[in-house]
Amino acid sequence: MLAMDYRGPYRIRAQQKPDPEIEHPNDAIVRVSRACICGSDLHLYHGLVPDTRVGTTFGHEFTGVVEEVGPSVRNLKVGDHVLVPFNIFCGSCYFCQRELYGNCHNTNPEATAVGGIYGYSHTAGGYDGGQAEYVRVPLADIGPTVIPADLDVDDAVLLTDAVPTGYQAAEMGDIEEGDTVVIFGAGPVGIFAAKSAWLLGAGRVIVVDYVDYRLEFVRRYAQCETVNFLEVGDMAIHIKKMTDWLGADVCIDCVGCEAAGSAMQLLTGRYLKLQSGSATVLHWAINSVRKGGTVSIVGVYGPTFNAVPIGNAINKGLTLRMNQASVKRHLPRLIEHIQAGRLDPKQIITHRVPLEEVADAYHIFSSKLDNCIKTVLIPPRARSAQLAQ
C-alpha cells in the first residue's frame, strides 16, 4: 500500500509499505477514504515529540471502509463506512467506564497518562496511523462509528478529532450564559472551540492568533472578535482592557507546545528543549482570565517539565481543566448539531491533496502557505472509488 513515511524531522515521503494484517481477533482492516493532517502532527513533523521513530506512519484523523474483520468483531461488517476516533480505547477499564477514553488504561504500554493514539509516536503506543491506503484498527467493536447516511464524509473525518477536541475545550471551560471566552489559537481546534463556545451559551467570544488569514477565517466562520497578538503589548493587560479590567471568564489554550509570542519561551521550549514546549499560551491564559475563572487546555505539550505561573493560578483561585478529547462521548451530540445545521465542519477544509503529495501537503500546512486552514489527504484507492461512483 501507499503510506506516509516519517524519515526524521521535516523529512517525510509517500512510500510503498506492507499492507496491515489482522493481528488480534478484535482487529479490523480499514481502507482509508479520508485522512487529515492535524496541528498535532506538526509537533511530530518538527521533531518535538519524544520517541517518534523513523518509519512511522502518522495520521490520527481518518475515515474508511471496513475491508476485513477479525473473528471476534460483532459490531462492524465488511463494507461499513466508519469514522475512527483518534483515541484507541478498550471500553472496559476504570477510565473508559467513566468515558475518559483518552486515558484508557489498557492501550498504551509506554505511558500511564494517555491511552493509545493512532500515528502518534511510541509515547502513545506506537500504532501506525491513517495517512495511508489501509490501516489496522484494534478494538474495532469499541472505537469506530458507522457514518450516518445523511452525513458527508468530509464532515465525518473532522469528527475524529478536530470538532470533538474543540467542543471539549469549550465544555471544560464550564461556560455559563453570557460568559466572555478567550480562545488562543485560530487553527481548526480553536475555530471549533469558538463555534462551540456559542453553542454552550457564551455571550462574547474572542480568538487570539497572529496569522491574518486565519483570524479573518475565524471571524467569518465563528462570528467572533479577534486579536492579533503582534499588534498588542502585554496580552493580559490587553484582555483586561477588553473586559472592564476583570479578565475573561474562560481562557482556552488551543495551541500547545509550539506557541509563538515570546522569544524566551521559544528559546527554552522549542530550540533548547529545556521545557516540554513553549508555554507562552499557558502564561497568557492564566494571567488573562479573571479571578475565580477557568482555564481549559487542549493544546498538546510534552510529558515533562513546563515552567508555568502556578502561583498566579493559586492566588487567583483558578480552575484548570485539561485532557485529551474523549471523542466517542461527544459524537451523538455533535452529529445532531451537524444534522440540524448548527455546525458545518467541512467548511474549514481548504486543501484536498492526493496522498502521493503528502510531503508538499505538510510543507504547506506547517508554513501556513496558500491560506491553508485544514488539509485532507485522499488515497489513490479512495479517488478511484469516487470516480467509479
Secondary structure, 3 states (H helix, E strand, C coil): CEEEEEEECCEEEEEECCCCCCCCCCCEEEEEEEEEECHHHHHHHCCCCCCCCCCCCCCCCEEEEEEEECCCCCCCCCCCEEEECCEECCCCCCCHHHCCHHHCCCCCCCCCCCCEEECCCHHHCCECCCCECEEEECCCCCCCEECCCCCCHHHHHHCCCHHHHHHHHHHCCCCCCCCEEEEECCCHHHHHHHHHHHHCCCCEEEEEECCHHHHHHHHHHHCCEEEEHHHCCCHHHHHHHHCCCCCEEEEEECCCCECCCCHHHHHHHHHCCCCCCECHHHHHHHHHEEEEEEEEECCCCCCCCCCCCHHHHHHHCCEEEECCCCHHHHHHHHHHHHHCCCCCHHHHEEEEEEHHHHHHHHHHHHCCCCCCCEEEEECHHHHHHHHHC
